[in-house]
């Protein structure tokens, strides 16, 4: 894979996680599974996606 596409792919994955997390957090706020609520899972995905985006952008500045 070319070097330039890796940061784009990583940012794309981070954005995808944020979007998926927002959908889970907003659309399925009242759905509870035996382990965790989908709203909580959505918030976790939003945080992980945001951390991924920040890490990729920080690595690009080096």
KEMAR-490095 format. One record per residue: residue number from 1; residue in one letter; x, y, z of N, C-alpha, C in turn. Coordinates in steps of 0.001 Angstrom, whole numbers, padded with zeros to 6 digits. Example, Ala and Ser with C-alpha at 12.3 -4.5 7.8 and 13.67 -1.06 7.14 Angstrom:
rec nr->1 | rest->A | n.X->013190 | n.Y->-005690 | n.Z->007800 | ca.X->012300 | ca.Y->-004500 | ca.Z->007800 | c.X->013200 | c.Y->-003300 | c.Z->007800;
rec nr->2 | rest->S | n.X->012850 | n.Y->-002250 | n.Z->007080 | ca.X->013670 | ca.Y->-001060 | ca.Z->007140 | c.X->012900 | c.Y->000030 | c.Z->007870;
//
This chain:
rec nr->1 | rest->X | n.X->000840 | n.Y->-001169 | n.Z->000000 | ca.X->000000 | ca.Y->000000 | ca.Z->000000 | c.X->000892 | c.Y->001242 | c.Z->000000;
rec nr->2 | rest->X | n.X->000608 | n.Y->002225 | n.Z->-000830 | ca.X->001431 | ca.Y->003433 | ca.Z->-000846 | c.X->001341 | c.Y->004191 | c.Z->000479;
rec nr->3 | rest->X | n.X->002412 | n.Y->004880 | n.Z->000796 | ca.X->002490 | ca.Y->005589 | ca.Z->002073 | c.X->001393 | c.Y->006645 | c.Z->002223;
rec nr->4 | rest->X | n.X->001011 | n.Y->007339 | n.Z->001146 | ca.X->000024 | ca.Y->008400 | ca.Z->001258 | c.X->-001367 | c.Y->007866 | c.Z->001546;
rec nr->5 | rest->X | n.X->-001678 | n.Y->006667 | n.Z->001142 | ca.X->-003033 | ca.Y->006153 | ca.Z->001350 | c.X->-003245 | c.Y->005652 | c.Z->002776;
rec nr->6 | rest->X | n.X->-002202 | n.Y->005321 | n.Z->003485 | ca.X->-002369 | ca.Y->004819 | ca.Z->004849 | c.X->-002985 | c.Y->005853 | c.Z->005790;
rec nr->7 | rest->X | n.X->-002502 | n.Y->007101 | n.Z->005811 | ca.X->-003174 | ca.Y->008079 | ca.Z->006682 | c.X->-004620 | c.Y->008329 | c.Z->006257;
rec nr->8 | rest->X | n.X->-004875 | n.Y->008333 | n.Z->004959 | ca.X->-006256 | ca.Y->008532 | ca.Z->004495 | c.X->-007138 | c.Y->007384 | c.Z->004952;
rec nr->9 | rest->X | n.X->-006623 | n.Y->006178 | n.Z->004860 | ca.X->-007384 | ca.Y->005013 | ca.Z->005297 | c.X->-007644 | c.Y->005082 | c.Z->006797;
rec nr->10 | rest->X | n.X->-006637 | n.Y->005433 | n.Z->007562 | ca.X->-006789 | ca.Y->005512 | ca.Z->009016 | c.X->-007769 | c.Y->006618 | c.Z->009409;
rec nr->11 | rest->X | n.X->-007706 | n.Y->007756 | n.Z->008731 | ca.X->-008653 | ca.Y->008833 | ca.Z->009012 | c.X->-010058 | c.Y->008395 | c.Z->008608;
rec nr->12 | rest->X | n.X->-010171 | n.Y->007694 | n.Z->007489 | ca.X->-011471 | ca.Y->007190 | ca.Z->007058 | c.X->-012069 | c.Y->006215 | c.Z->008051;
rec nr->13 | rest->X | n.X->-011237 | n.Y->005355 | n.Z->008602 | ca.X->-011717 | ca.Y->004416 | ca.Z->009620 | c.X->-012155 | c.Y->005177 | c.Z->010869;
rec nr->14 | rest->X | n.X->-011379 | n.Y->006173 | n.Z->011262 | ca.X->-011754 | ca.Y->006981 | ca.Z->012429 | c.X->-013072 | c.Y->007702 | c.Z->012226;
rec nr->15 | rest->X | n.X->-013259 | n.Y->008276 | n.Z->011045 | ca.X->-014517 | ca.Y->008966 | ca.Z->010745 | c.X->-015669 | c.Y->007964 | c.Z->010735;
rec nr->16 | rest->X | n.X->-015424 | n.Y->006789 | n.Z->010163 | ca.X->-016457 | ca.Y->005751 | ca.Z->010157 | c.X->-016863 | c.Y->005341 | c.Z->011566;
rec nr->17 | rest->X | n.X->-015901 | n.Y->005207 | n.Z->012446 | ca.X->-016204 | ca.Y->004860 | ca.Z->013834 | c.X->-017020 | c.Y->005952 | c.Z->014519;
rec nr->18 | rest->X | n.X->-016654 | n.Y->007208 | n.Z->014252 | ca.X->-017396 | ca.Y->008324 | ca.Z->014850 | c.X->-018835 | c.Y->008334 | c.Z->014340;
rec nr->19 | rest->X | n.X->-019021 | n.Y->008147 | n.Z->013036 | ca.X->-020373 | ca.Y->008148 | ca.Z->012462 | c.X->-021185 | c.Y->006968 | c.Z->013010;
rec nr->20 | rest->X | n.X->-020593 | n.Y->005778 | n.Z->013005 | ca.X->-021287 | ca.Y->004601 | ca.Z->013529 | c.X->-021641 | c.Y->004794 | c.Z->015005;
rec nr->21 | rest->X | n.X->-020721 | n.Y->005345 | n.Z->015758 | ca.X->-020992 | ca.Y->005612 | ca.Z->017171 | c.X->-022111 | c.Y->006611 | c.Z->017369;
rec nr->22 | rest->X | n.X->-022148 | n.Y->007646 | n.Z->016521 | ca.X->-023221 | ca.Y->008639 | ca.Z->016624 | c.X->-024573 | c.Y->008010 | c.Z->016303;
rec nr->23 | rest->X | n.X->-024605 | n.Y->007143 | n.Z->015295 | ca.X->-025859 | ca.Y->006455 | ca.Z->014954 | c.X->-026318 | c.Y->005587 | c.Z->016119;
rec nr->24 | rest->X | n.X->-025407 | n.Y->004825 | n.Z->016681 | ca.X->-025770 | ca.Y->003975 | ca.Z->017818 | c.X->-026236 | c.Y->004803 | c.Z->019012;
rec nr->25 | rest->X | n.X->-025524 | n.Y->005886 | n.Z->019286 | ca.X->-025842 | ca.Y->006697 | ca.Z->020461 | c.X->-027170 | c.Y->007430 | c.Z->020296;
rec nr->26 | rest->X | n.X->-027472 | n.Y->007873 | n.Z->019089 | ca.X->-028679 | ca.Y->008673 | ca.Z->018897 | c.X->-029896 | c.Y->007840 | c.Z->018508;
rec nr->27 | rest->X | n.X->-029733 | n.Y->006891 | n.Z->017618 | ca.X->-030878 | ca.Y->006144 | ca.Z->017106 | c.X->-031306 | c.Y->005015 | c.Z->018044;
rec nr->28 | rest->X | n.X->-030363 | n.Y->004443 | n.Z->018781 | ca.X->-030672 | ca.Y->003314 | ca.Z->019641 | c.X->-030415 | c.Y->003650 | c.Z->021110;
rec nr->29 | rest->X | n.X->-030789 | n.Y->004840 | n.Z->021516 | ca.X->-030486 | ca.Y->005302 | ca.Z->022872 | c.X->-031177 | c.Y->004461 | c.Z->023941;
rec nr->30 | rest->X | n.X->-032349 | n.Y->003924 | n.Z->023649 | ca.X->-033100 | ca.Y->003192 | ca.Z->024667 | c.X->-032945 | c.Y->001680 | c.Z->024577;
rec nr->31 | rest->X | n.X->-032118 | n.Y->001195 | n.Z->023662 | ca.X->-031960 | ca.Y->-000249 | ca.Z->023486 | c.X->-030884 | c.Y->-000756 | c.Z->024445;
rec nr->32 | rest->X | n.X->-031253 | n.Y->-001738 | n.Z->025236 | ca.X->-030319 | ca.Y->-002344 | ca.Z->026185 | c.X->-030078 | c.Y->-003799 | c.Z->025788;
rec nr->33 | rest->X | n.X->-028828 | n.Y->-004205 | n.Z->025744 | ca.X->-028478 | ca.Y->-005602 | ca.Z->025529 | c.X->-028129 | c.Y->-006186 | c.Z->026900;
rec nr->34 | rest->X | n.X->-027946 | n.Y->-007487 | n.Z->027012 | ca.X->-027606 | ca.Y->-008056 | ca.Z->028322 | c.X->-026282 | c.Y->-007538 | c.Z->028901;
rec nr->35 | rest->X | n.X->-025409 | n.Y->-007032 | n.Z->028052 | ca.X->-024092 | ca.Y->-006611 | ca.Z->028524 | c.X->-023972 | c.Y->-005097 | c.Z->028635;
rec nr->36 | rest->X | n.X->-024383 | n.Y->-004370 | n.Z->027601 | ca.X->-024193 | ca.Y->-002915 | ca.Z->027559 | c.X->-025296 | c.Y->-002304 | c.Z->026713;
rec nr->37 | rest->X | n.X->-025641 | n.Y->-001071 | n.Z->027018 | ca.X->-026611 | ca.Y->-000352 | ca.Z->026204 | c.X->-025963 | c.Y->000117 | c.Z->024914;
rec nr->38 | rest->X | n.X->-026750 | n.Y->000212 | n.Z->023855 | ca.X->-026190 | ca.Y->000638 | ca.Z->022572 | c.X->-025767 | c.Y->002103 | c.Z->022598;
rec nr->39 | rest->X | n.X->-026398 | n.Y->002903 | n.Z->023458 | ca.X->-025956 | ca.Y->004296 | ca.Z->023594 | c.X->-024540 | c.Y->004349 | c.Z->024153;
rec nr->40 | rest->X | n.X->-024261 | n.Y->003543 | n.Z->025154 | ca.X->-022917 | ca.Y->003512 | ca.Z->025736 | c.X->-021900 | c.Y->002981 | c.Z->024730;
rec nr->41 | rest->X | n.X->-022288 | n.Y->001962 | n.Z->023972 | ca.X->-021383 | ca.Y->001437 | ca.Z->022946 | c.X->-021102 | c.Y->002497 | c.Z->021890;
rec nr->42 | rest->X | n.X->-022119 | n.Y->003279 | n.Z->021545 | ca.X->-021932 | ca.Y->004357 | ca.Z->020579 | c.X->-020962 | c.Y->005410 | c.Z->021073;
rec nr->43 | rest->X | n.X->-021082 | n.Y->005766 | n.Z->022337 | ca.X->-020169 | ca.Y->006764 | ca.Z->022909 | c.X->-018737 | c.Y->006239 | c.Z->022905;
rec nr->44 | rest->X | n.X->-018566 | n.Y->004967 | n.Z->023224 | ca.X->-017226 | ca.Y->004363 | ca.Z->023202 | c.X->-016645 | c.Y->004411 | c.Z->021786;
rec nr->45 | rest->X | n.X->-017453 | n.Y->004089 | n.Z->020776 | ca.X->-016968 | ca.Y->004137 | ca.Z->019397 | c.X->-016621 | c.Y->005560 | c.Z->018970;
rec nr->46 | rest->X | n.X->-017393 | n.Y->006536 | n.Z->019410 | ca.X->-017078 | ca.Y->007930 | ca.Z->019098 | c.X->-015719 | c.Y->008304 | c.Z->019678;
rec nr->47 | rest->X | n.X->-015483 | n.Y->007932 | n.Z->020920 | ca.X->-014208 | ca.Y->008263 | ca.Z->021575 | c.X->-013039 | c.Y->007557 | c.Z->020873;
rec nr->48 | rest->X | n.X->-013203 | n.Y->006280 | n.Z->020547 | ca.X->-012130 | ca.Y->005543 | ca.Z->019878 | c.X->-011846 | c.Y->006140 | c.Z->018504;
rec nr->49 | rest->X | n.X->-012896 | n.Y->006486 | n.Z->017764 | ca.X->-012707 | ca.Y->007104 | ca.Z->016455 | c.X->-012002 | c.Y->008439 | c.Z->016547;
rec nr->50 | rest->X | n.X->-012379 | n.Y->009241 | n.Z->017530 | ca.X->-011732 | ca.Y->010549 | ca.Z->017701 | c.X->-010257 | c.Y->010389 | c.Z->018082;
rec nr->51 | rest->X | n.X->-009961 | n.Y->009431 | n.Z->018945 | ca.X->-008565 | ca.Y->009179 | ca.Z->019313 | c.X->-007766 | c.Y->008730 | c.Z->018099;
rec nr->52 | rest->X | n.X->-008359 | n.Y->007898 | n.Z->017254 | ca.X->-007693 | ca.Y->007434 | ca.Z->016035 | c.X->-007377 | c.Y->008607 | c.Z->015109;
rec nr->53 | rest->X | n.X->-008334 | n.Y->009485 | n.Z->014914 | ca.X->-008123 | ca.Y->010646 | ca.Z->014038 | c.X->-007023 | c.Y->011544 | c.Z->014597;
rec nr->54 | rest->X | n.X->-007068 | n.Y->011820 | n.Z->015887 | ca.X->-006052 | ca.Y->012683 | ca.Z->016509 | c.X->-004665 | c.Y->012048 | c.Z->016410;
rec nr->55 | rest->X | n.X->-004584 | n.Y->010736 | n.Z->016627 | ca.X->-003282 | ca.Y->010051 | ca.Z->016551 | c.X->-002708 | c.Y->010108 | c.Z->015136;
rec nr->56 | rest->X | n.X->-003548 | n.Y->009918 | n.Z->014142 | ca.X->-003068 | ca.Y->009971 | ca.Z->012759 | c.X->-002612 | c.Y->011381 | c.Z->012397;
rec nr->57 | rest->X | n.X->-003384 | n.Y->012372 | n.Z->012786 | ca.X->-002996 | ca.Y->013753 | ca.Z->012480 | c.X->-001724 | c.Y->014157 | c.Z->013219;
rec nr->58 | rest->X | n.X->-001563 | n.Y->013683 | n.Z->014450 | ca.X->-000339 | ca.Y->013985 | ca.Z->015191 | c.X->000874 | c.Y->013315 | c.Z->014552;
rec nr->59 | rest->X | n.X->000694 | n.Y->012102 | n.Z->014035 | ca.X->001800 | ca.Y->011397 | ca.Z->013392 | c.X->002176 | c.Y->012047 | c.Z->012072;
rec nr->60 | rest->X | n.X->001208 | n.Y->012651 | n.Z->011390 | ca.X->001495 | ca.Y->013318 | ca.Z->010109 | c.X->002325 | c.Y->014584 | c.Z->010314;
rec nr->61 | rest->X | n.X->002188 | n.Y->015232 | n.Z->011473 | ca.X->002929 | ca.Y->016470 | ca.Z->011729 | c.X->004402 | c.Y->016214 | c.Z->011984;
rec nr->62 | rest->X | n.X->004769 | n.Y->014990 | n.Z->012289 | ca.X->006177 | ca.Y->014676 | ca.Z->012586 | c.X->006989 | c.Y->014638 | c.Z->011336;
//
